[in-house]
């Protein structure tokens, strides 16, 4: 399953367009890890769309991919969970 997931993400040129090799690698690795956690191939198109948007914002506005991934992960956090290290005052 990992190979087929990797192939689907790697074939999507919009996920790497305008990014450095390192940024594209980080984005694709992150998307693959999320897809593996979900364990449901039906979510791959939505993850590809999220990845395309991250790549577009990074490319158009110069925001590092790592920062955008962190923002998405913060948005996905459980609101009832205790604050993580970034959220502590």
C-alpha atoms as an extended CHARMM CRD file, in Angstrom:
* protein
*
        89  EXT
         1         1  UNK       CA              0.0000000000        0.0000000000        0.0000000000  PROA      1               0.0000000000
         2         2  UNK       CA              2.8700000000        2.3770000000        0.7850000000  PROA      2               0.0000000000
         3         3  UNK       CA              4.2580000000        2.0530000000       -2.7320000000  PROA      3               0.0000000000
         4         4  UNK       CA              0.9160000000        2.8350000000       -4.3560000000  PROA      4               0.0000000000
         5         5  UNK       CA              0.4060000000        5.8310000000       -2.0510000000  PROA      5               0.0000000000
         6         6  UNK       CA              3.8690000000        7.1430000000       -2.7940000000  PROA      6               0.0000000000
         7         7  UNK       CA              3.2980000000        6.7250000000       -6.5270000000  PROA      7               0.0000000000
         8         8  UNK       CA              0.0280000000        8.6600000000       -6.4110000000  PROA      8               0.0000000000
         9         9  UNK       CA              1.6380000000       11.5760000000       -4.6010000000  PROA      9               0.0000000000
        10        10  UNK       CA              4.8420000000       11.5200000000       -6.6330000000  PROA      10              0.0000000000
        11        11  UNK       CA              2.9230000000       11.5350000000       -9.9220000000  PROA      11              0.0000000000
        12        12  UNK       CA              1.0960000000       14.7310000000       -8.9140000000  PROA      12              0.0000000000
        13        13  UNK       CA              3.4040000000       17.3880000000      -10.3770000000  PROA      13              0.0000000000
        14        14  UNK       CA              1.4420000000       20.2090000000       -8.7230000000  PROA      14              0.0000000000
        15        15  UNK       CA              2.7680000000       19.0240000000       -5.3520000000  PROA      15              0.0000000000
        16        16  UNK       CA              6.3240000000       19.9480000000       -6.2980000000  PROA      16              0.0000000000
        17        17  UNK       CA              5.9060000000       22.7250000000       -8.8400000000  PROA      17              0.0000000000
        18        18  UNK       CA              7.9650000000       25.7360000000       -7.8040000000  PROA      18              0.0000000000
        19        19  UNK       CA              9.3370000000       24.0900000000       -4.6500000000  PROA      19              0.0000000000
        20        20  UNK       CA             12.8900000000       23.1040000000       -3.8970000000  PROA      20              0.0000000000
        21        21  UNK       CA             13.6260000000       19.3810000000       -3.8790000000  PROA      21              0.0000000000
        22        22  UNK       CA             13.8220000000       19.4860000000       -0.0830000000  PROA      22              0.0000000000
        23        23  UNK       CA             10.4530000000       21.2530000000        0.2620000000  PROA      23              0.0000000000
        24        24  UNK       CA              8.7680000000       18.8770000000       -2.1910000000  PROA      24              0.0000000000
        25        25  UNK       CA             10.2430000000       15.8730000000       -0.3740000000  PROA      25              0.0000000000
        26        26  UNK       CA              9.0230000000       17.1900000000        2.9880000000  PROA      26              0.0000000000
        27        27  UNK       CA              5.5240000000       17.8370000000        1.6380000000  PROA      27              0.0000000000
        28        28  UNK       CA              5.1680000000       14.4480000000       -0.0610000000  PROA      28              0.0000000000
        29        29  UNK       CA              6.5470000000       12.6110000000        2.9820000000  PROA      29              0.0000000000
        30        30  UNK       CA              4.0620000000       14.4060000000        5.2120000000  PROA      30              0.0000000000
        31        31  UNK       CA              1.1430000000       13.6190000000        2.8950000000  PROA      31              0.0000000000
        32        32  UNK       CA              2.1440000000        9.9520000000        2.7320000000  PROA      32              0.0000000000
        33        33  UNK       CA              2.3640000000        9.7520000000        6.5280000000  PROA      33              0.0000000000
        34        34  UNK       CA             -1.1110000000       11.2920000000        6.9050000000  PROA      34              0.0000000000
        35        35  UNK       CA             -2.5350000000        8.8840000000        4.3120000000  PROA      35              0.0000000000
        36        36  UNK       CA             -0.9740000000        5.9500000000        6.1600000000  PROA      36              0.0000000000
        37        37  UNK       CA             -2.4320000000        7.1260000000        9.4860000000  PROA      37              0.0000000000
        38        38  UNK       CA             -5.8750000000        7.4160000000        7.9280000000  PROA      38              0.0000000000
        39        39  UNK       CA             -5.5330000000        4.0140000000        6.2900000000  PROA      39              0.0000000000
        40        40  UNK       CA             -8.2130000000        4.8650000000        3.7650000000  PROA      40              0.0000000000
        41        41  UNK       CA             -7.2400000000        5.4680000000        0.1170000000  PROA      41              0.0000000000
        42        42  UNK       CA            -10.4430000000        7.4420000000       -0.4230000000  PROA      42              0.0000000000
        43        43  UNK       CA             -8.7980000000       10.4080000000        1.3560000000  PROA      43              0.0000000000
        44        44  UNK       CA             -5.8600000000       10.6090000000       -1.0620000000  PROA      44              0.0000000000
        45        45  UNK       CA             -7.5600000000       13.1030000000       -3.4380000000  PROA      45              0.0000000000
        46        46  UNK       CA             -8.3370000000       15.4420000000       -0.5340000000  PROA      46              0.0000000000
        47        47  UNK       CA             -4.7700000000       15.1350000000        0.7420000000  PROA      47              0.0000000000
        48        48  UNK       CA             -3.4700000000       15.8870000000       -2.7460000000  PROA      48              0.0000000000
        49        49  UNK       CA             -5.6160000000       19.0300000000       -2.8310000000  PROA      49              0.0000000000
        50        50  UNK       CA             -4.2870000000       20.1400000000        0.5520000000  PROA      50              0.0000000000
        51        51  UNK       CA             -0.7570000000       19.4850000000       -0.7020000000  PROA      51              0.0000000000
        52        52  UNK       CA             -1.3680000000       21.5090000000       -3.8640000000  PROA      52              0.0000000000
        53        53  UNK       CA             -2.6430000000       24.4280000000       -1.7980000000  PROA      53              0.0000000000
        54        54  UNK       CA              0.3830000000       24.2510000000        0.5060000000  PROA      54              0.0000000000
        55        55  UNK       CA              2.7010000000       24.1990000000       -2.5290000000  PROA      55              0.0000000000
        56        56  UNK       CA              0.8530000000       27.1520000000       -4.1040000000  PROA      56              0.0000000000
        57        57  UNK       CA              0.9880000000       29.2870000000       -0.9600000000  PROA      57              0.0000000000
        58        58  UNK       CA              4.6360000000       28.4480000000       -0.4330000000  PROA      58              0.0000000000
        59        59  UNK       CA              5.4870000000       29.2610000000       -4.0370000000  PROA      59              0.0000000000
        60        60  UNK       CA              3.3740000000       32.4260000000       -4.3210000000  PROA      60              0.0000000000
        61        61  UNK       CA              4.1290000000       33.9700000000       -0.9390000000  PROA      61              0.0000000000
        62        62  UNK       CA              7.4580000000       32.4450000000        0.0280000000  PROA      62              0.0000000000
        63        63  UNK       CA              6.1150000000       30.7800000000        3.1630000000  PROA      63              0.0000000000
        64        64  UNK       CA              8.2000000000       27.7150000000        4.0780000000  PROA      64              0.0000000000
        65        65  UNK       CA              6.4390000000       24.3990000000        3.5200000000  PROA      65              0.0000000000
        66        66  UNK       CA              7.3470000000       23.3620000000        7.0660000000  PROA      66              0.0000000000
        67        67  UNK       CA              5.4980000000       26.3750000000        8.4870000000  PROA      67              0.0000000000
        68        68  UNK       CA              2.4030000000       25.6640000000        6.4180000000  PROA      68              0.0000000000
        69        69  UNK       CA              2.3950000000       22.0210000000        7.4840000000  PROA      69              0.0000000000
        70        70  UNK       CA              2.5940000000       23.1320000000       11.1340000000  PROA      70              0.0000000000
        71        71  UNK       CA             -0.3660000000       25.4740000000       10.6040000000  PROA      71              0.0000000000
        72        72  UNK       CA             -2.4530000000       22.6810000000        9.0700000000  PROA      72              0.0000000000
        73        73  UNK       CA             -1.5600000000       20.3620000000       11.9350000000  PROA      73              0.0000000000
        74        74  UNK       CA             -2.5350000000       23.0430000000       14.4580000000  PROA      74              0.0000000000
        75        75  UNK       CA             -5.8780000000       23.4590000000       12.7100000000  PROA      75              0.0000000000
        76        76  UNK       CA             -6.4360000000       19.6850000000       12.9050000000  PROA      76              0.0000000000
        77        77  UNK       CA             -5.6250000000       19.4490000000       16.6250000000  PROA      77              0.0000000000
        78        78  UNK       CA             -8.2720000000       18.2750000000       19.0270000000  PROA      78              0.0000000000
        79        79  UNK       CA             -9.7000000000       21.4150000000       20.6580000000  PROA      79              0.0000000000
        80        80  UNK       CA            -10.1440000000       19.5110000000       23.9310000000  PROA      80              0.0000000000
        81        81  UNK       CA             -6.4990000000       18.3830000000       24.0420000000  PROA      81              0.0000000000
        82        82  UNK       CA             -4.0810000000       20.2150000000       26.3260000000  PROA      82              0.0000000000
        83        83  UNK       CA             -2.0730000000       22.9060000000       24.5530000000  PROA      83              0.0000000000
        84        84  UNK       CA              1.1200000000       21.7570000000       22.8350000000  PROA      84              0.0000000000
        85        85  UNK       CA              4.4960000000       23.4220000000       23.3250000000  PROA      85              0.0000000000
        86        86  UNK       CA              3.7860000000       26.0470000000       20.6570000000  PROA      86              0.0000000000
        87        87  UNK       CA              0.5620000000       27.1200000000       22.3510000000  PROA      87              0.0000000000
        88        88  UNK       CA              1.9110000000       27.6310000000       25.8660000000  PROA      88              0.0000000000
        89        89  UNK       CA              2.3690000000       31.1610000000       27.0940000000  PROA      89              0.0000000000
